[in-house]
Amino acid sequence: MDDLELAYVHDGSLEGLLTAIFLAFERKEYPSDVSASCRFMPRLGQRIVEVETNMERAWRVRAGIIRVCGMETYQCVVAASLSDEPDAGSSILSFVRYAMKRGPRARFDKAVPDVERFAEIVRSVRNERHYWVQFMRFSKTRDGVYVAVCNPKASVVPLLMGWFSARFNTQPFVVFDEVHHVAGVSHNGEWQLVRSPDFVVPPAAVDDAFYEQAWKTFYDSVAIDARYNPELRRSFMPKRLWKNIVELSDVSLGGPGIKEERRPLPKQRNGALKGSAAGGFLDQ
């Protein structure tokens, strides 16, 4: 049967994806789709191969990529595997096929179609991680554990936990991804991932509301009306993130919040704008 009608479906884990890559090499098959079962959309006449995760095979693929292409290339594969793009799995497979022949320089060959698409996916995932490193907001619960909720467009919690755990290595905290239903739990600098479709944020500590309001007041107070530039802010702080950012949550929910809609544009004076419209505090 034509490989264009072939699809590999795995359990959605990194190990499942690596097992699918092993199977494609072993069988010398070129599936048009390599997808997690939760996101797979079968096409008419497509032959589906259910890939059973095999840790030994997954580790052999991992070791092979690192040996031939280097650890940085493998880290790119890990990042791409966290993408929600429907073609992420097949793009990873195509890239790995090319990289195992080309070697460590493969990820720089962006003029090659298989590398170009893979690089786009990696860049998108790492940009999403960068957003949440900047804009993650923690709330203190009554038990003294800090909890943050995020809504990323890629499953980036595994990429975030190492960064936050290294900095809050004495503070227990939880980062919950409400889109992918994954929670990262950290204690004493060590962390693990937990699937939790029914996660409920514990009640906040008594003084948490005070600190939230203080931060909103500070954010609003230091803004410079003459340099107010909402378009620039939205380009650096996408609106889809606002509901989980303390200082902007009221705005995204239609509440009073900061002066998102109340600030008038600077008045013209002698045919020019008063002040600068280039940006303001936290807009740059």
DRENFI-135791 format. One record per residue: x, y, z of N, C-alpha, C in turn. Coordinates in pm, whole numbers, padded with zeros to 5 digits, always signed. Example, Ala and Ser with C-alpha at 12.3 -4.5 7.8 and 13.67 -1.06 7.14 Angstrom:
% residues 2
+01319-00569+00780+01230-00450+00780+01320-00330+00780
+01285-00225+00708+01367-00106+00714+01290+00003+00787
END
This chain:
% residues 284
+00084-00120+00000+00000+00000+00000+00087+00125+00000
+00040+00228-00068+00114+00354-00079+00135+00413+00059
+00261+00456+00087+00290+00517+00217+00212+00645+00241
+00164+00710+00133+00085+00832+00151-00046+00803+00224
-00086+00676+00228-00209+00638+00296-00180+00571+00429
-00059+00591+00480-00016+00526+00604-00003+00629+00715
-00050+00592+00834-00040+00681+00950+00007+00601+01071
+00102+00658+01144+00147+00601+01271+00081+00680+01384
+00015+00611+01474-00053+00676+01586+00007+00623+01717
+00054+00714+01801+00117+00675+01928+00042+00737+02045
+00092+00714+02165+00019+00756+02287+00037+00903+02322
+00117+00976+02247+00135+01119+02274+00258+01151+02356
+00326+01051+02408+00448+01075+02486+00569+01087+02394
+00677+01142+02447+00802+01148+02371+00851+01008+02337
+00838+00916+02433+00882+00778+02410+00798+00712+02301
+00668+00745+02298+00583+00691+02193+00624+00741+02055
+00658+00868+02047+00703+00925+01920+00835+00862+01876
+00929+00845+01968+01058+00785+01934+01040+00639+01891
+00945+00570+01952+00916+00433+01911+00862+00431+01768
+00777+00529+01734+00724+00539+01597+00837+00564+01497
+00934+00647+01535+01048+00673+01448+01129+00545+01427
+01150+00470+01535+01221+00342+01525+01148+00249+01428
+01016+00242+01441+00937+00152+01356+00948+00192+01209
+00945+00323+01181+00955+00371+01043+01090+00333+00981
+01198+00345+01059+01330+00306+01009+01338+00155+00989
+01285+00081+01087+01294-00065+01081+01217-00121+00962
+01098-00066+00937+01013-00119+00830+01039-00051+00695
+01125+00053+00698+01153+00131+00577+01022+00187+00517
+00941+00240+00606+00814+00300+00566+00821+00451+00581
+00738+00520+00503+00735+00666+00503+00591+00713+00529
+00544+00704+00654+00406+00743+00683+00384+00892+00659
+00267+00925+00608+00236+01066+00585+00197+01136+00714
+00152+01060+00813+00113+01117+00942+00178+01037+01054
+00235+01110+01150+00282+01052+01276+00220+01139+01384
+00125+01085+01456+00044+01171+01542+00008+01103+01673
-00013+01187+01776-00068+01138+01902-00214+01099+01880
-00257+00997+01947-00393+00947+01927-00499+01052+01962
-00469+01139+02058-00568+01239+02101-00589+01348+01997
-00494+01364+01903-00505+01469+01801-00522+01415+01660
-00519+01285+01646-00518+01226+01512-00655+01238+01444
-00653+01285+01319-00773+01295+01236-00751+01207+01112
-00808+01087+01112-00784+00995+00999-00844+01047+00869
-00778+01012+00760-00826+01050+00629-00887+00928+00559
-00968+00954+00460-01038+00848+00390-00938+00751+00327
-00953+00623+00356-00868+00521+00298-00732+00507+00363
-00710+00577+00472-00578+00574+00535-00561+00448+00621
-00445+00385+00608-00414+00267+00691-00346+00315+00819
-00400+00276+00932-00352+00324+01061-00273+00215+01131
-00153+00251+01176-00069+00161+01253-00064+00212+01397
-00117+00134+01490-00112+00170+01632+00026+00136+01686
+00099+00236+01728+00236+00216+01777+00233+00198+01928
+00279+00084+01974+00287+00058+02117+00421+00106+02170
+00417+00191+02269+00540+00250+02322+00633+00141+02375
+00758+00148+02331+00859+00053+02373+00980+00132+02421
+01006+00127+02550+01111+00210+02609+01249+00176+02554
+01276+00049+02530+01407+00010+02477+01430+00070+02338
+01327+00062+02253+01340+00119+02119+01351+00271+02124
+01274+00332+02214+01280+00478+02227+01420+00523+02268
+01480+00452+02364+01614+00488+02409+01718+00464+02302
+01698+00364+02217+01791+00341+02106+01787+00457+02006
+01666+00508+01979+01653+00623+01889+01718+00745+01952
+01691+00767+02080+01752+00881+02151+01904+00873+02145
+01958+00756+02178+02104+00740+02177+02161+00760+02037
+02089+00713+01936+02137+00728+01799+02141+00873+01755
+02037+00950+01788+02034+01092+01751+02148+01167+01820
+02168+01140+01949+02274+01208+02024+02411+01171+01970
+02431+01043+01939+02561+00996+01890+02596+01057+01754
+02499+01062+01664+02526+01109+01528+02514+01261+01515
+02417+01319+01585+02384+01461+01563+02414+01551+01682
+02433+01495+01800+02464+01577+01917+02343+01602+02006
+02371+01641+02130+02266+01663+02228+02175+01779+02191
+02229+01886+02133+02147+02000+02099+02041+01963+01995
+02077+01879+01899+01979+01833+01801+01870+01752+01869
+01910+01668+01963+01809+01589+02036+01716+01681+02115
+01770+01786+02177+01687+01880+02252+01587+01949+02159
+01628+01973+02035+01534+02030+01937+01421+01933+01907
+01453+01804+01898+01351+01702+01877+01254+01699+01995
+01306+01708+02116+01221+01710+02235+01127+01830+02231
+01180+01947+02198+01098+02068+02190+00988+02053+02085
+01024+02003+01968+00925+01988+01861+00815+01889+01900
+00852+01787+01979+00753+01687+02020+00644+01745+02109
+00667+01863+02166+00570+01927+02255+00473+02018+02180
+00492+02029+02049+00408+02117+01968+00268+02060+01949
+00171+02150+01932+00034+02110+01900+00007+02110+01750
+00107+02144+01670+00088+02146+01525+00056+02006+01475
-00044+01992+01388-00083+01858+01341+00026+01784+01265
+00119+01856+01204+00225+01790+01127+00356+01780+01205
+00352+01804+01336+00476+01802+01414+00544+01666+01410
+00468+01559+01429+00526+01425+01431+00591+01386+01299
+00520+01410+01190+00575+01375+01058+00695+01464+01024
+00693+01590+01069+00808+01679+01045+00931+01632+01122
+00909+01584+01244+01020+01532+01324+01081+01409+01256
+00995+01319+01210+01045+01199+01142+01126+01236+01017
+01073+01328+00937+01145+01370+00816+01280+01432+00850
+01281+01514+00956+01407+01577+00997+01507+01473+01046
+01462+01378+01127+01552+01276+01181+01612+01193+01068
+01533+01161+00966+01586+01087+00850+01701+01166+00786
+01679+01295+00768+01783+01379+00706+01903+01394+00798
+01877+01418+00927+01984+01445+01022+02075+01324+01041
+02019+01204+01038+02101+01085+01059+02198+01062+00943
+02174+01126+00829+02267+01120+00716+02362+01240+00718
+02311+01356+00758+02387+01481+00750+02478+01502+00870
+02431+01461+00990+02512+01480+01109+02477+01606+01186
+02570+01655+01270+02542+01767+01361+02500+01896+01292
+02537+01916+01167+02504+02041+01098+02364+02041+01041
+02292+01932+01054+02161+01919+00989+02064+02029+01031
+02062+02064+01159+01964+02161+01207+01990+02302+01154
+02106+02325+01093+02135+02456+01036+02102+02464+00887
+02065+02351+00827+02036+02348+00683+01891+02390+00657
+01858+02513+00688+01718+02557+00685+01666+02580+00544
+01753+02571+00444+01706+02578+00306+01646+02445+00261
+01674+02340+00337+01617+02207+00307+01475+02204+00362
+01374+02170+00281+01234+02173+00327+01209+02095+00457
+01268+01976+00470+01247+01895+00590+01301+01964+00714
+01410+02038+00699+01469+02109+00812+01394+02240+00838
+01352+02306+00734+01284+02435+00748+01158+02423+00833
+01073+02326+00801+00948+02310+00878+00977+02267+01021
+01072+02177+01039+01111+02134+01174+01160+02253+01255
+01243+02337+01195+01297+02454+01265+01187+02551+01304
+01086+02567+01218+00973+02654+01249+00898+02605+01373
+00879+02475+01382+00807+02417+01496+00888+02434+01624
+01018+02408+01616+01104+02424+01734+01103+02569+01781
+01115+02662+01688+01115+02804+01724+00984+02844+01790
+00873+02795+01738+00742+02829+01794+00729+02778+01938
+00772+02655+01963+00764+02598+02098+00854+02675+02195
+00974+02707+02151+01066+02777+02240+01022+02921+02264
+00959+02982+02168+00902+03116+02189+00790+03109+02294
+00710+03003+02286+00602+02987+02384+00659+02968+02525
+00764+02890+02535+00830+02875+02664+00880+03011+02715
+00938+03090+02625+00990+03221+02664+00879+03311+02717
+00762+03307+02654+00649+03385+02703+00619+03352+02848
+00614+03222+02879+00571+03184+03013+00680+03197+03117
+00805+03197+03077+00912+03231+03171+00893+03376+03217
+00849+03461+03124+00828+03603+03158+00698+03628+03233
+00591+03562+03189+00458+03602+03233+00389+03503+03327
+00461+03405+03378+00401+03315+03476+00377+03392+03606
+00259+03376+03663+00224+03444+03787+00181+03341+03891
+00245+03343+04007+00218+03246+04113+00130+03309+04221
+00043+03226+04277-00041+03267+04391-00013+03174+04508
-00008+03230+04625+00019+03151+04745-00110+03090+04797
-00109+02960+04826-00226+02892+04881-00216+02889+05033
-00324+02845+05096-00327+02840+05242-00227+02741+05299
-00186+02644+05217-00089+02544+05262+00055+02590+05241
+00073+02710+05188+00207+02762+05165+00268+02719+05034
+00191+02650+04950+00239+02609+04818+00199+02716+04717
+00290+02750+04629+00261+02849+04526+00211+02777+04400
+00104+02830+04341+00041+02767+04225+00031+02870+04112
+00066+02826+03992+00052+02910+03872-00026+02832+03768
-00115+02900+03699-00194+02839+03593-00157+02906+03461
-00136+02826+03358-00100+02881+03228-00187+02818+03119
-00193+02883+03005-00271+02832+02892-00190+02841+02763
-00079+02766+02757+00010+02775+02640-00047+02705+02518
+00002+02743+02401-00042+02679+02277+00050+02564+02237
+00140+02527+02326+00221+02405+02314+00242+02353+02455
+00265+02224+02468+00277+02164+02602+00416+02190+02659
+00439+02315+02703+00574+02358+02740+00607+02343+02889
+00515+02291+02970+00545+02276+03112+00674+02197+03137
+00702+02087+03062+00830+02018+03083+00952+02106+03059
+00940+02206+02971+01052+02296+02945+01061+02407+03049
+00953+02431+03121+00950+02538+03220+00997+02492+03358
+00971+02367+03391+00992+02321+03528+01139+02328+03570
+01230+02294+03482+01371+02301+03518+01414+02443+03552
+01363+02540+03474+01399+02680+03495+01347+02730+03630
+01218+02704+03658+01161+02753+03784+01213+02675+03905
+01234+02545+03890+01283+02465+04003+01423+02507+04045
+01506+02546+03948+01642+02590+03980+01642+02719+04059
+01539+02801+04039+01534+02931+04106+01454+02928+04235
+01354+02842+04242+01272+02828+04363+01298+02692+04424
+01426+02663+04449+01461+02526+04489+01428+02495+04635
+01384+02591+04712+01342+02563+04850+01192+02586+04867
+01124+02624+04761+00982+02660+04769+00898+02559+04689
+00808+02487+04756+00719+02396+04680+00623+02476+04593
+00606+02433+04469+00514+02502+04380+00459+02406+04275
+00350+02449+04213+00284+02372+04108+00257+02463+03989
+00289+02417+03870+00255+02487+03746+00156+02399+03671
+00035+02450+03651-00069+02371+03585-00102+02427+03448
-00098+02340+03348-00133+02375+03211-00279+02336+03189
-00366+02436+03186-00509+02409+03177-00554+02368+03037
-00466+02383+02937-00499+02341+02801-00467+02193+02780
-00348+02151+02825-00304+02013+02804-00323+01926+02928
-00374+01985+03037-00405+01912+03160-00283+01840+03216
-00174+01913+03222-00049+01861+03278-00006+01954+03390
+00035+01896+03503+00084+01975+03616+00229+01939+03643
+00311+02040+03662+00448+02020+03706+00455+02049+03855
+00503+01954+03932+00508+01965+04079+00653+01967+04122
+00693+02070+04196+00832+02086+04239+00841+02092+04390
+00941+02022+04443+00966+02023+04588+01117+02005+04610
+01176+02100+04683+01320+02095+04714+01406+02085+04588
+01364+02154+04483+01444+02159+04362+01426+02041+04269
+01348+01942+04306+01319+01827+04220+01174+01834+04174
+01149+01793+04051+01015+01808+03998+00974+01686+03917
+00843+01673+03899+00787+01567+03817+00659+01616+03752
+00618+01546+03646+00497+01582+03574+00383+01488+03614
+00264+01545+03625+00145+01467+03661+00033+01506+03567
-00035+01407+03508-00153+01436+03427-00270+01455+03521
-00340+01567+03506-00446+01601+03600-00559+01675+03529
-00653+01603+03468-00762+01670+03396-00858+01745+03488
-00858+01711+03616-00955+01771+03710-00886+01855+03817
-00774+01915+03784-00700+01995+03881-00782+02116+03925
-00787+02138+04055-00857+02254+04111-00756+02335+04192
-00747+02463+04163-00653+02549+04236-00699+02560+04381
-00612+02528+04479-00650+02537+04620-00682+02681+04660
-00756+02699+04770-00789+02834+04817-00663+02917+04842
-00671+03046+04807-00556+03134+04824-00535+03168+04970
-00412+03201+05004-00380+03245+05139-00452+03376+05169
-00469+03406+05297-00544+03524+05338-00484+03652+05281
-00351+03660+05279-00286+03783+05235-00258+03786+05085
-00297+03683+05011-00263+03678+04868-00336+03787+04790
-00463+03811+04823-00540+03913+04752-00478+04052+04771
-00423+04076+04889-00359+04205+04917-00239+04226+04824
-00157+04123+04809-00039+04135+04724-00078+04147+04576
-00181+04077+04536-00228+04088+04398-00274+04231+04368
-00350+04288+04459-00399+04424+04438-00284+04524+04441
-00186+04500+04528-00070+04589+04534+00007+04586+04402
+00020+04468+04343+00092+04457+04216+00013+04527+04105
-00119+04511+04102-00201+04579+04001-00188+04731+04015
-00190+04778+04140-00179+04922+04164-00044+04975+04118
+00062+04900+04147+00196+04939+04103+00203+04944+03950
+00152+04840+03887+00157+04832+03741+00084+04950+03678
-00032+04983+03733-00112+05093+03679-00046+05228+03706
+00019+05239+03823+00076+05369+03864+00198+05407+03782
+00279+05311+03744+00403+05344+03674+00384+05359+03524
+00263+05327+03473+00238+05343+03330+00244+05491+03291
+00293+05518+03172+00306+05656+03124+00200+05678+03016
+00100+05759+03047-00011+05780+02954+00037+05832+02819
+00136+05921+02821+00182+05981+02696+00249+05880+02604
+00291+05770+02662+00358+05667+02581+00273+05542+02568
+00146+05555+02593+00055+05440+02588+00045+05386+02446
+00076+05258+02429+00076+05197+02297+00022+05053+02310
-00110+05035+02308-00168+04902+02330-00129+04800+02225
-00109+04847+02101-00071+04752+01995+00067+04692+02023
+00160+04776+02069+00294+04727+02099+00289+04630+02217
+00209+04661+02317+00199+04571+02432+00143+04435+02389
+00041+04436+02306-00018+04309+02262+00079+04228+02177
+00174+04295+02109+00271+04221+02030+00372+04150+02119
+00405+04210+02235+00499+04148+02327+00430+04063+02434
+00305+04094+02464+00228+04024+02566+00094+03985+02504
+00089+03877+02426-00033+03841+02352-00156+03835+02442
-00267+03878+02388-00390+03889+02467-00440+03755+02518
-00405+03647+02447-00449+03515+02491-00388+03476+02626
-00280+03543+02669-00216+03513+02796-00278+03589+02912
-00357+03692+02884-00393+03788+02987-00473+03730+03103
-00557+03631+03077-00645+03584+03184-00568+03521+03299
-00445+03477+03274-00363+03419+03381-00248+03510+03423
-00255+03637+03382-00157+03736+03426-00228+03832+03522
-00184+03837+03645-00255+03909+03751-00290+04051+03712
-00193+04126+03660-00215+04268+03633-00308+04293+03514
-00338+04189+03435-00423+04207+03318-00548+04120+03321
-00566+04040+03424-00678+03946+03426-00812+04018+03427
-00823+04130+03498-00949+04205+03502-00986+04258+03365
-00885+04300+03289-00910+04352+03156-00962+04242+03064
-00896+04123+03068-00936+04014+02979-01074+03962+03014
-01117+03980+03141-01250+03936+03182-01354+04046+03172
-01314+04161+03124-01407+04271+03106-01426+04356+03231
-01342+04336+03334-01353+04413+03456-01278+04544+03446
-01271+04618+03557-01206+04749+03555-01057+04740+03526
-00985+04654+03602-00843+04632+03577-00763+04760+03565
-00659+04754+03485-00581+04874+03458-00651+04954+03350
-00597+05065+03314-00666+05157+03224-00651+05116+03078
-00681+04990+03049-00658+04939+02913-00741+05014+02811
-00869+05041+02840-00955+05107+02743-00983+05252+02782
-00942+05293+02902-00978+05426+02949-00875+05531+02911
-00753+05488+02878-00650+05587+02848-00672+05649+02712
-00691+05781+02705-00703+05845+02573-00567+05853+02506
-00567+05856+02376-00443+05878+02304-00393+06020+02331
-00262+06042+02328-00209+06176+02352-00268+06278+02255
-00298+06396+02307-00354+06501+02222-00246+06562+02134
-00289+06608+02018-00194+06669+01927-00161+06812+01971
-00039+06848+01955+00003+06985+01985+00096+07028+01873
+00057+07134+01805+00134+07185+01691+00156+07078+01585
+00051+07000+01562+00055+06900+01456+00133+06775+01490
+00182+06763+01616+00258+06645+01655+00197+06584+01780
+00220+06457+01802+00169+06392+01922+00248+06439+02043
+00175+06464+02150+00240+06502+02275+00306+06379+02334
+00434+06388+02363+00505+06272+02415+00539+06176+02302
+00569+06053+02339+00604+05950+02242+00502+05839+02245
+00461+05792+02129+00367+05680+02122+00440+05549+02099
+00570+05547+02126+00649+05428+02098+00626+05317+02198
+00586+05350+02321+00564+05245+02421+00576+05302+02559
+00543+05220+02662+00551+05263+02801+00611+05154+02885
+00600+05169+03014+00654+05072+03108+00594+04934+03082
+00678+04833+03072+00640+04695+03042+00588+04677+02902
+00586+04782+02819+00547+04768+02679+00669+04751+02591
+00789+04764+02650+00910+04761+02569+00982+04629+02587
END
